[in-house]
Amino acid sequence: MQVTTRASFRALVGLGLCLLLLAACSDNSVGIWPPPGSGDTESSQESDAANDGDEDAAPAADEDDASENPQADEDLDDPAEEDPPAEEEVAPEIEEELEPEPEEEAELDPEPEEEIEQDSFVETITVMTLNLQNISASPLNVDQRTQTVIDFINARTPDIVLLQEVSEAPLVDNRGTVIKEGTGYNCLQWRKTHGALGTNEGIAVLSRATILNETVESADLPHPELFDSVTRAVLGMHVSTMYGTFQVYVTHLMTGDNETERADQAAKILEVAANRYRGLTGFFGGDLNTTPDALANQVFRGEAEHGGQTGNFIDVWAATRGNDSGYTYPSSNPTRRIDYIYMIPGDGPTLTPIDCERVLTLPSGNAYASDHVGVLCRFAVAN
């Protein structure tokens, strides 16, 4: 009985030792040692999380253990690699906020343009004078010279054109009519002054606006030339424009050096204007065949009296260009100013001279448009 008991006791001791050995071997086989006081269930959950690559398990590991575990290193690197996408999401938002700024600047651009247009808008009327040169004096290139004038008028569109030496002949159409048809202007008034050998010459007014025919009047001027074969005249009328009605005159004074006789012609023009059109704002111009300081021009400007007449006309070239010589003849090498546009002060629309220029100063092809250069003046209009 004692033998059996001892044998049983030894067997139990041996079994206990075996169990202890088995437990020790089982604990040493785990790669991550659980912290003291943690149960088997918690260790198992942490191990499963590490195996699945869960990022939440990384803080539970010691630094030494993490360095020994390659998977843990990869998990620590991943967040750094994912940071740039977060910045990319912010960048488009910043760009979208900055984009409207250039658009706001672009919206400011139309404002200065509107101000410029308002400041530069002025109602104007333009008047031109040109001696066309008689076709008998220069029969060559008549059509070419006439076309040069047509092209200029179409390009600059003066409202009123005062023409001198407007000629016609049996084989040559009236130059005024040709220019009217070539420009499409509404009205032309031509007055013959003299003629010889079938060639007639005269003065004319070409207008884009309506010429009131019932107001057209002309008068011969004193002192005809070449044994009374060349007569000078003045042609006047009312022109109705969108700004109001203006009186308009054109003339071609005598040639030669007799300033007293030319002053007689100026006095006659003022007499016609006084009897027919006194008090109405208007324009007067043409080839006066004399310089600005001559007696005839002094009479027109009211600086002298002659034949009981004195005017109040304003020399537009002098008013806008001052001491600029403004030579108009001859066109190839101008040395004299003998072509003029005058403004006539009066009732109705108020005119203010803006500028004045010489035009058709260069040849077209092999010919000048005329032996005179033209004069073009622009006026501001206010009612």
DRENSENU-230128 format. One record per residue (C-alpha): residue number from 0; z, x, y; residue in one letter. Coordinates in steps of 0.5 Angstrom, whole numbers. Example, Ala and Ser with C-alpha at 12.3 -4.5 7.8 and 13.67 -1.06 7.14 Angstrom:
residues 2
n / z / x / y / res
0 / 16 / 25 / -9 / a
1 / 14 / 27 / -2 / s
end
This chain:
residues 383
n / z / x / y / res
0 / 0 / 0 / 0 / m
1 / 2 / 6 / 5 / q
2 / -5 / 9 / 3 / v
3 / -9 / 3 / 4 / t
4 / -5 / 2 / 11 / t
5 / -6 / 9 / 13 / r
6 / -14 / 9 / 11 / a
7 / -15 / 3 / 15 / s
8 / -11 / 6 / 21 / f
9 / -16 / 12 / 21 / r
10 / -22 / 7 / 20 / a
11 / -20 / 3 / 27 / l
12 / -19 / 10 / 30 / v
13 / -25 / 13 / 28 / g
14 / -29 / 6 / 30 / l
15 / -25 / 6 / 37 / g
16 / -28 / 13 / 38 / l
17 / -35 / 11 / 36 / c
18 / -35 / 6 / 41 / l
19 / -32 / 10 / 47 / l
20 / -38 / 15 / 45 / l
21 / -43 / 10 / 45 / l
22 / -40 / 7 / 52 / a
23 / -41 / 14 / 55 / a
24 / -48 / 15 / 53 / c
25 / -50 / 8 / 56 / s
26 / -47 / 10 / 63 / d
27 / -51 / 17 / 63 / n
28 / -57 / 14 / 62 / s
29 / -58 / 10 / 69 / v
30 / -62 / 14 / 74 / g
31 / -58 / 11 / 80 / i
32 / -50 / 11 / 80 / w
33 / -47 / 4 / 82 / p
34 / -42 / 5 / 87 / p
35 / -35 / 4 / 85 / p
36 / -32 / -3 / 84 / g
37 / -40 / -6 / 83 / s
38 / -41 / -10 / 77 / g
39 / -47 / -9 / 72 / d
40 / -50 / -15 / 75 / t
41 / -51 / -12 / 82 / e
42 / -53 / -6 / 79 / s
43 / -59 / -9 / 75 / s
44 / -61 / -13 / 82 / q
45 / -61 / -7 / 86 / e
46 / -65 / -3 / 80 / s
47 / -70 / -9 / 80 / d
48 / -71 / -9 / 87 / a
49 / -73 / -1 / 87 / a
50 / -78 / -2 / 82 / n
51 / -81 / -8 / 85 / d
52 / -82 / -4 / 92 / g
53 / -78 / -9 / 96 / d
54 / -77 / -5 / 103 / e
55 / -70 / -9 / 103 / d
56 / -67 / -4 / 98 / a
57 / -68 / 2 / 102 / a
58 / -62 / 2 / 106 / p
59 / -58 / 1 / 99 / a
60 / -60 / 8 / 97 / a
61 / -56 / 15 / 99 / d
62 / -60 / 20 / 103 / e
63 / -60 / 25 / 97 / d
64 / -62 / 19 / 92 / d
65 / -68 / 17 / 96 / a
66 / -71 / 24 / 97 / s
67 / -70 / 24 / 89 / e
68 / -74 / 18 / 89 / n
69 / -82 / 18 / 90 / p
70 / -82 / 11 / 91 / q
71 / -77 / 11 / 96 / a
72 / -81 / 16 / 100 / d
73 / -87 / 12 / 100 / e
74 / -83 / 6 / 102 / d
75 / -80 / 9 / 108 / l
76 / -87 / 12 / 110 / d
77 / -90 / 5 / 110 / d
78 / -87 / 2 / 116 / p
79 / -89 / 8 / 120 / a
80 / -96 / 6 / 118 / e
81 / -96 / -1 / 120 / e
82 / -93 / 0 / 127 / d
83 / -100 / 1 / 130 / p
84 / -103 / -6 / 128 / p
85 / -97 / -8 / 132 / a
86 / -100 / -4 / 138 / e
87 / -107 / -7 / 137 / e
88 / -104 / -14 / 138 / e
89 / -101 / -13 / 145 / v
90 / -107 / -9 / 147 / a
91 / -112 / -15 / 147 / p
92 / -107 / -19 / 151 / e
93 / -107 / -14 / 157 / i
94 / -114 / -13 / 157 / e
95 / -115 / -21 / 158 / e
96 / -110 / -21 / 163 / e
97 / -113 / -15 / 167 / l
98 / -120 / -18 / 166 / e
99 / -120 / -24 / 172 / p
100 / -118 / -19 / 177 / e
101 / -126 / -16 / 178 / p
102 / -128 / -24 / 178 / e
103 / -123 / -25 / 184 / e
104 / -126 / -19 / 188 / e
105 / -133 / -22 / 186 / a
106 / -131 / -29 / 189 / e
107 / -130 / -26 / 196 / l
108 / -137 / -23 / 196 / d
109 / -141 / -29 / 199 / p
110 / -136 / -30 / 205 / e
111 / -139 / -24 / 209 / p
112 / -146 / -27 / 207 / e
113 / -144 / -33 / 210 / e
114 / -141 / -30 / 216 / e
115 / -147 / -26 / 217 / i
116 / -152 / -32 / 217 / e
117 / -148 / -36 / 222 / q
118 / -148 / -30 / 227 / d
119 / -155 / -28 / 226 / s
120 / -158 / -36 / 227 / f
121 / -161 / -37 / 233 / v
122 / -166 / -42 / 235 / e
123 / -172 / -38 / 238 / t
124 / -179 / -39 / 241 / i
125 / -184 / -33 / 241 / t
126 / -190 / -32 / 246 / v
127 / -196 / -27 / 245 / m
128 / -201 / -25 / 250 / t
129 / -207 / -21 / 248 / l
130 / -214 / -20 / 251 / n
131 / -219 / -20 / 245 / l
132 / -224 / -16 / 249 / q
133 / -231 / -19 / 250 / n
134 / -236 / -19 / 244 / i
135 / -241 / -17 / 249 / s
136 / -237 / -11 / 251 / a
137 / -236 / -9 / 244 / s
138 / -241 / -12 / 239 / p
139 / -239 / -8 / 233 / l
140 / -234 / -10 / 228 / n
141 / -233 / -17 / 232 / v
142 / -231 / -20 / 225 / d
143 / -227 / -15 / 223 / q
144 / -223 / -14 / 230 / r
145 / -222 / -22 / 230 / t
146 / -219 / -22 / 223 / q
147 / -214 / -17 / 225 / t
148 / -212 / -21 / 230 / v
149 / -211 / -27 / 225 / i
150 / -207 / -23 / 220 / d
151 / -202 / -21 / 225 / f
152 / -201 / -28 / 228 / i
153 / -200 / -30 / 220 / n
154 / -195 / -25 / 219 / a
155 / -191 / -26 / 226 / r
156 / -193 / -33 / 227 / t
157 / -192 / -33 / 235 / p
158 / -191 / -41 / 237 / d
159 / -195 / -40 / 243 / i
160 / -201 / -35 / 244 / v
161 / -204 / -34 / 251 / l
162 / -212 / -31 / 250 / l
163 / -216 / -28 / 255 / q
164 / -224 / -26 / 254 / e
165 / -225 / -31 / 249 / v
166 / -232 / -30 / 248 / s
167 / -238 / -34 / 244 / e
168 / -245 / -33 / 243 / a
169 / -251 / -36 / 240 / p
170 / -250 / -32 / 233 / l
171 / -242 / -31 / 234 / v
172 / -237 / -37 / 234 / d
173 / -232 / -38 / 239 / n
174 / -227 / -33 / 238 / r
175 / -221 / -38 / 239 / g
176 / -224 / -43 / 234 / t
177 / -225 / -38 / 229 / v
178 / -217 / -35 / 230 / i
179 / -215 / -43 / 230 / k
180 / -218 / -44 / 223 / e
181 / -216 / -37 / 221 / g
182 / -209 / -39 / 222 / t
183 / -208 / -46 / 221 / g
184 / -205 / -47 / 228 / y
185 / -205 / -54 / 231 / n
186 / -208 / -54 / 238 / c
187 / -213 / -50 / 242 / l
188 / -215 / -51 / 249 / q
189 / -221 / -46 / 252 / w
190 / -223 / -46 / 259 / r
191 / -230 / -42 / 260 / k
192 / -230 / -38 / 266 / t
193 / -236 / -34 / 266 / h
194 / -242 / -33 / 262 / g
195 / -249 / -28 / 262 / a
196 / -255 / -28 / 257 / l
197 / -252 / -33 / 253 / g
198 / -245 / -30 / 252 / t
199 / -239 / -34 / 255 / n
200 / -232 / -32 / 256 / e
201 / -226 / -36 / 258 / g
202 / -219 / -36 / 257 / i
203 / -215 / -40 / 252 / a
204 / -208 / -43 / 249 / v
205 / -207 / -43 / 242 / l
206 / -201 / -47 / 240 / s
207 / -197 / -49 / 233 / r
208 / -194 / -54 / 237 / a
209 / -197 / -60 / 240 / t
210 / -201 / -59 / 247 / i
211 / -201 / -66 / 251 / l
212 / -208 / -66 / 253 / n
213 / -207 / -71 / 259 / e
214 / -203 / -65 / 262 / t
215 / -209 / -60 / 261 / v
216 / -211 / -57 / 268 / e
217 / -215 / -51 / 270 / s
218 / -217 / -49 / 277 / a
219 / -222 / -43 / 279 / d
220 / -219 / -37 / 283 / l
221 / -221 / -34 / 290 / p
222 / -226 / -28 / 290 / h
223 / -231 / -29 / 284 / p
224 / -234 / -22 / 282 / e
225 / -241 / -19 / 281 / l
226 / -245 / -23 / 286 / f
227 / -241 / -29 / 284 / d
228 / -243 / -29 / 277 / s
229 / -236 / -28 / 274 / v
230 / -231 / -33 / 276 / t
231 / -223 / -32 / 275 / r
232 / -219 / -38 / 273 / a
233 / -212 / -41 / 271 / v
234 / -211 / -46 / 265 / l
235 / -204 / -50 / 265 / g
236 / -201 / -55 / 260 / m
237 / -195 / -58 / 257 / h
238 / -193 / -56 / 250 / v
239 / -189 / -61 / 246 / s
240 / -184 / -57 / 241 / t
241 / -178 / -59 / 237 / m
242 / -174 / -56 / 243 / y
243 / -177 / -60 / 248 / g
244 / -183 / -59 / 253 / t
245 / -185 / -53 / 256 / f
246 / -190 / -52 / 262 / q
247 / -195 / -46 / 260 / v
248 / -200 / -42 / 264 / y
249 / -206 / -37 / 262 / v
250 / -210 / -33 / 267 / t
251 / -214 / -27 / 267 / h
252 / -214 / -24 / 274 / l
253 / -220 / -20 / 278 / m
254 / -221 / -13 / 276 / t
255 / -222 / -7 / 282 / g
256 / -217 / -4 / 287 / d
257 / -217 / -10 / 292 / n
258 / -209 / -12 / 291 / e
259 / -210 / -17 / 297 / t
260 / -215 / -21 / 294 / e
261 / -211 / -21 / 287 / r
262 / -205 / -23 / 291 / a
263 / -209 / -29 / 293 / d
264 / -211 / -31 / 286 / q
265 / -203 / -30 / 285 / a
266 / -202 / -35 / 291 / a
267 / -207 / -40 / 288 / k
268 / -203 / -40 / 281 / i
269 / -197 / -41 / 284 / l
270 / -200 / -47 / 288 / e
271 / -203 / -50 / 282 / v
272 / -196 / -50 / 279 / a
273 / -192 / -53 / 285 / a
274 / -197 / -59 / 285 / n
275 / -197 / -60 / 278 / r
276 / -191 / -57 / 274 / y
277 / -186 / -56 / 279 / r
278 / -179 / -56 / 276 / g
279 / -180 / -55 / 268 / l
280 / -178 / -49 / 264 / t
281 / -184 / -45 / 262 / g
282 / -189 / -39 / 261 / f
283 / -194 / -35 / 264 / f
284 / -198 / -29 / 262 / g
285 / -205 / -26 / 261 / g
286 / -209 / -20 / 263 / d
287 / -207 / -19 / 271 / l
288 / -211 / -12 / 271 / n
289 / -205 / -9 / 276 / t
290 / -199 / -5 / 275 / t
291 / -192 / -8 / 276 / p
292 / -191 / -6 / 283 / d
293 / -197 / -9 / 285 / a
294 / -197 / -14 / 291 / l
295 / -199 / -20 / 286 / a
296 / -193 / -18 / 281 / n
297 / -188 / -18 / 287 / q
298 / -191 / -25 / 289 / v
299 / -190 / -28 / 282 / f
300 / -183 / -25 / 282 / r
301 / -181 / -28 / 289 / g
302 / -180 / -21 / 292 / e
303 / -186 / -22 / 297 / a
304 / -189 / -28 / 300 / e
305 / -197 / -28 / 300 / h
306 / -201 / -34 / 303 / g
307 / -195 / -38 / 304 / g
308 / -193 / -38 / 296 / q
309 / -187 / -34 / 293 / t
310 / -185 / -35 / 286 / g
311 / -179 / -34 / 281 / n
312 / -182 / -32 / 275 / f
313 / -178 / -27 / 271 / i
314 / -182 / -21 / 268 / d
315 / -180 / -21 / 261 / v
316 / -181 / -14 / 259 / w
317 / -177 / -11 / 265 / a
318 / -172 / -16 / 263 / a
319 / -171 / -14 / 256 / t
320 / -174 / -7 / 256 / r
321 / -171 / -4 / 263 / g
322 / -175 / 2 / 265 / n
323 / -179 / 3 / 259 / d
324 / -187 / 4 / 261 / s
325 / -190 / -2 / 256 / g
326 / -197 / 1 / 257 / y
327 / -202 / -4 / 254 / t
328 / -209 / -1 / 257 / y
329 / -213 / 2 / 254 / p
330 / -211 / 1 / 247 / s
331 / -213 / 8 / 244 / s
332 / -209 / 12 / 249 / n
333 / -205 / 7 / 254 / p
334 / -203 / 9 / 261 / t
335 / -202 / 3 / 265 / r
336 / -198 / -4 / 264 / r
337 / -203 / -9 / 266 / i
338 / -201 / -15 / 261 / d
339 / -195 / -19 / 262 / y
340 / -191 / -25 / 260 / i
341 / -187 / -28 / 265 / y
342 / -181 / -34 / 264 / m
343 / -181 / -39 / 269 / i
344 / -174 / -42 / 270 / p
345 / -173 / -49 / 271 / g
346 / -171 / -56 / 268 / d
347 / -170 / -58 / 261 / g
348 / -169 / -53 / 255 / p
349 / -166 / -46 / 257 / t
350 / -169 / -40 / 256 / l
351 / -166 / -33 / 255 / t
352 / -170 / -27 / 254 / p
353 / -168 / -23 / 247 / i
354 / -173 / -18 / 246 / d
355 / -181 / -16 / 248 / c
356 / -185 / -11 / 244 / e
357 / -192 / -8 / 244 / r
358 / -196 / -11 / 238 / v
359 / -203 / -9 / 235 / l
360 / -202 / -2 / 237 / t
361 / -206 / 2 / 232 / l
362 / -213 / 1 / 229 / p
363 / -215 / -3 / 223 / s
364 / -220 / 1 / 219 / g
365 / -224 / 4 / 224 / n
366 / -223 / -1 / 230 / a
367 / -217 / -3 / 234 / y
368 / -217 / -11 / 235 / a
369 / -218 / -10 / 242 / s
370 / -218 / -5 / 248 / d
371 / -212 / -8 / 250 / h
372 / -205 / -8 / 246 / v
373 / -202 / -15 / 245 / g
374 / -195 / -17 / 248 / v
375 / -190 / -21 / 244 / l
376 / -184 / -24 / 247 / c
377 / -178 / -28 / 244 / r
378 / -173 / -33 / 247 / f
379 / -167 / -36 / 245 / a
380 / -167 / -43 / 246 / v
381 / -161 / -48 / 248 / a
382 / -162 / -55 / 250 / n
end
